[in-house]
Each structure stands twice: as structure tokens, then as C-alpha cells.
Amino acid sequence: MHEKIARAANELLESYSAEGIRIHHLDRQPLPSHAEIIRVLVTTHELLFPGYIGAQGLTGESLRLHVESRMSWLYETLTEQIRRAICHSTNIGEACDIKAREASDYAAAFLAQFAHLRLLLASDVDAAYDGDPAATCKDEIIFSYPSIYAVMVARLAHELFKMNIPLLPRIMTEHAHHRTGIDIHPGTQIGKGFFIDHGTGVVIGGTAVIGNHVKLYQGVTIGAFSFDKDNAGELVRNTKRHPTIEDDVVIYAGATILGGDTVIGRGSVIGGNVWLTHSVPPGTRVLQDSPNLRIITPDAEAAAS
């Protein structure tokens, strides 16, 4: 048995240097810690929704000390994780382009957005309460609605995305995707008052632009229509591939909207299961005709036989 294990280990080690199997990160600078990024999200969640997540009953000076302590930890942790993210492709022993001071500046700039992000998240909670008659109170929404968590993470990740920080934004949004079933790329631009009802199966591409007071239901895809390739057969990147959804649009369950040139005009309603690859003007209603159904009752089946 030991010989078999030794042989398997040797074969595995040989695969690390084999041609065409470049799925390792050896002899490189350390990667960001996935676990630390999740801890960052937990702490940030607590700061953006104080009293709901984490410490309870804080007031006055105790609240100030708690916030300052959490912000200090975030600053130090993010400085290190941002440095790692930017240097991740550098070989061990080689100098990295970023200095510790630059990483700390990025971390400070990110933390400086928290007060503004709370205003956006408050508008998202209001949109959920106004748009869902099943909601009994805003506390219930903050505690339990998956879209609030997914959108919070997307808004946080988008701030890092705008700074061109690699890896970290996608780690964040994929964690939210895993937890909620809602897949929002960190590059997505999202206006205020955004609500995803139910949420499971929603996919929103990285170059999509979402206006103010947009409401989606479960299973909606805002995606790319096709993937252009260059003369070498490589995918063309950094182009507008995903739709623009203007203000006050409602998109019902299972709808698919594709294409970078597609614009859904303000105040439009896109019905369930619609497949749409072209723009529609403001105030448009796009509906899927009901399919023809055959309903055979037991009595009818017996009579036919």
C-alpha cells in the first residue's frame, strides 16, 4: 500500500511540471486568502447593517469604539489582501510593482465608500419592501432576503473593481452567488433602489448597466448575445457585451435579455420567459404568448379508450 501511495504522489508531482496542465500557483507570490475575504464580508456586513449582524445593543461610546475597531481590522486586512491580489502573478524573489503604501491607499479608499453604500443599500431595502407585499417589515428583509445580501456584496465588489483590483471582487461575488443563487458580476453598474424578488438563478453580466428602481424576478438572465473573436481566434474582451436596463423597468421570471447594444427603455415591462435580443423603447410591454396546452383528465382518457 505504501508503494502505491508513493507512486501516486510521484505521478502527481510530475503533473505539476507537465505541458498543458497549468493549474498550479507554485513559485509565485502568495495569493489572497479566500477565508480572509469572507471574514471581510462578514465584518463589512456588520458595519453596513449595525445591530442586525454581529454585536447587539451598542450605543454611544461603545458603538464608536466597536466601529473604529472593526474599521481598523478591515484596513489592515484589506491592505494585505489587496497587495497579494495585485502581486499574485509575480514570481517569488521578483519585485512587485505595488508598494505597501499604495495597497493601504486602496484599502482606505474602499472604506471611505461605506457611508455612501449605506444610502444605496437603504434604497434597496425600501425597494424590496415597496415591491413585495409578502414582506411584513424591513427587519425581515434585511435578515432574510437573499437579494439584499447579493446586492450588498455586488456593490462592495464593484468599488474594488473600479480600482482595477484583481481577484478580490470576483471572490466576493462568487461567494454571494454560492450563498444566494444570484450571480452578479462585480463590473455591473447598478443604480439605486434595486430589488431581485426571490432571486434564485438570476445572472447579470459584467458590462450590464442597471438603472434606478429596477425590479427582477427569479431566473432572469441579463447576458451576452455572442462572443466576438479576433483574427487569432481569441475572445475579444473589454467590450460592451451585456444590456442596459433603464430606470423603472420590471423583468419577470425566466426572461432572458441579451446583447451589448440592447437597451430596455425606461418604464418597460418584460414578461416571464421572454427571449429578447433587441432594444425596446420606453414604456414597452413585451409578453410571451401562452403556449397551447393539452389537458387530459382521467375521465376523458377512459372515454377515449
N, C-alpha and C positions, 0 to 999 in steps of 0.2 A: 504493500500500500504506500509506503514512504517513497519508493522508487517511482510509482505512478504520479504522486504529488510533485516530486522533484521534476519529472519530465513535463508535467503540465505547467509548472512555474517557468521552466526554461522556455517552453513554447510561447508562453505569454510574454516573457521578457523580449524574445526575438521579434514578436509582433510590434513592439514599441518602435523599432527601427525599420520595419518593413516598408517598402514602397507602397504608396496608395492608401495607407492606414494612418492618416494624420489626425488622430483623435486623442491626443495627449497634450499636456501642458508641462512638459519637463524642461529643465534648464532655462526656465523663464522666471521673471519676477512673479511674486505671489499674486494670485487672483483675489478679487474681492471675496469676502466671506458671505455666502448665501444666508447663513444663520444670523450674522450681524445685520444684514439688510432687513431681515424680517423683524429683528428687535427694533431697528429704526422705525419701521412701520407701526409697530405696537406702541412705541413711545410717542410717535407723532400723532397717532390716533387719539391717544390720551390727551395730548395738548390741544388738539383741534376740537375735541368734544369733551371738555373737562367735566368731571362729575359723572359721566356715563361710563367711561373706560378707566380702569385703574383706581387711583386713590379717591376716596369718598370724603365728603364733609369738610373740605378745605375752605378756609375763609381768611381774609385779611393777610397778615404776615406769613402764615403757614402756606397760603396759596402762592404768594410771591416766591418764597424760598423753594417750594416744590417746582414751580415753573422754571426758575433760574437754574436749579439743579438738573432738571431734565434737558433744558436747552444746552447747558454746558456739556452734558454727556453726548448729546446729538452732535454738537460742534466737533468734539474730539473724535468721535467715531466716524462721522462723515468725512472729516479731513483725511483720515487714514484710508477709508474705503474709496474715496474719490481718487486719491493718489494711486492706489492699487489699480483702479479701473483704467486710468489714463496710461499707466506704465505696464499694463498686462502683457503687451506683445514684446516687451524689451527683454533681451537675453540677460541672464544673471551675469553680473560683472560689468555690464554696459550702463552708461549713464542714461537716466530718463530725462525727457525734455521738461518735465514739470518739477518745480521745487515745492517744498513743504508749504511755503508761504502762499503759493498760488492755489494749492489744494484747500488751504484754510479759507482763502478768499471766496472760493466757490461754495464752501460749506456755509460761510456767513451769508452769502447772497441768497442761498436756498432758504435758510432760516428766516431771513428778512421778509419772505413772502407769506409767512404763516398768517399774519393778521388779514391780509388781502384774501387768502384762500378761505379763511373762515367766513368771509362775506359771501363768496361764491357757494360754499357748502350750505350756508343758511338758505340761500335761494334754491338750492337743490332740494333741501328738506321741505321748504314751502311748496315747491312744485309737486313733490310726492304727496303731501297732504291734500293739496288742492285737486290733484289728479286722480286720487284713489279713494272712492267712497268707502272702501273697506277699512281704511286707516282710522283708528279710534283716537289717536293723539300723535303728536310729533315725537314723544318719547319712544313710542312703539316703532316708529320709522327709523330713528337713529339706532335703536338697539338691534333691530331685526331685519331691515330691508337690505337685501344683497346689493342693490344698485347704489345705495349710499356709500357702502364700503368701496365698491369697484370704482365709482366716480371719484371718491376721495383719493384713492391710490393713483388713478389716472392723472388727476390734477397735480399731485405731487411729482409723479414721474415726468410730466410734461415740463415742469420747471427745470429739472435736470437735463431733459432732452434739449431744451432751448440753449443750455450752456454747452452742448456738444459733449456731455459726459457719457462715455460708452458704458455698456453693460448694465449699470445700476438701474436705469429707467425700465429696461425690459425685465430684469429680475423682479422688480416691484410689480409691474402689471401682470406678469405671468403668475405671480403668487396670488394676486387678486382673481385672475382667471381660474386658477385651480380651486380657490375657495368659493367662488360665486357662480362659475359657469359663464361669466361675462368677460369677453376678450376685447379690450380697448387698447390699441397701440399707443405708446407714450407720445407719439408725434401728433396724435389727433388734437385739433383745436376745438375746444368745447366752450360754448357761451354759458351764460348764467341760466339758472332755473331748468336744469337738465334732469329728466326723470326717465328711468327704464323700469316699466312695470313688469313684475315677475322676473324677467331678465335672462333666464337660462337660455343659452345658445346664441346670444347676441354677439356679433362680430363687427368691429369697426376698424377700418384700415388706417394706416398711419398718416396719409395725406388728406384724410377726410376733414371737412370743416363743418362743425355743428353750430348753428345759430343759437339765439336765446329762446328759452321756453319751448324746447323741442321735447316731444314725448315719444318713446319707443316701447313696443311690447316685445315679448319673448320671441326668440328665433329670427330676429331681424338681422340681415347682413347688409352692411354698407361697405362694399368691396370693390375690387379691381375687375374691370371687364376683360382685359387681356394683358399679357406681359410682353412688351416690345423687347427685341434683341438687337444688338449691334452687329456689325459685319463679322465679328469674331464668334458670334453665337452666344455672347454673354448677355445676361439680363441688363436692360437699361435701368439704372437706379436714379433716385433723386428727381423723379418727375411726378407730376400730379396724377395719381392713378385712381383716386377714390372720390366719391361725390361730395358736393357741397349741399348741405341741408340748411335752408334759410330759416328765419325766425318763425315760431308758432306752428311748426309742422308736426303732424301726428302720423306715425307709421305703425300699422297694426301687425299682429303676429305673423311670422313666417314670410314677410315681404323681403325681397332681395333687390337692392338698388346698386348698380354697378357703373363704373367709369369715371375717369377724372374730369371729363367735360360735362358730366351730368349735374344739373342744378335743379333741386326741388324748390320751387318758388314759395315764397312766404305764405303761410296760412293754408298750405295744401294738406290734403288727407290722402294717405296711401293705404289702400285696403289690404286685408290679410292675403297672404300667398301671392301677391303681385310680383311679377318679374319685370323690372324696369331698367332700361339701358339708355334712356334719352331724357333730356330736360323737360320739365313741365312748368308752365307759367304760374305766378302767384294765384292762390285761391282754387287750384285744380283739385278735383276728386278723381282718383284712379282706383277703379274697383275691378275685382276679378269676378266674371260671371260664374254663377253657381254651376257645378257640373251636373250632368244628368245622372240621377240615382235610380237604381232598381231596388225596390223593397219587396221582398218575397216573404209573406207571412207563412206560418205553418199551415194554416187552413188553405191558402192559395196553392201551396206546394202539394198538399194532399189532393186537392181537386184536379190539379194538372196531371197527376199521375193516375 
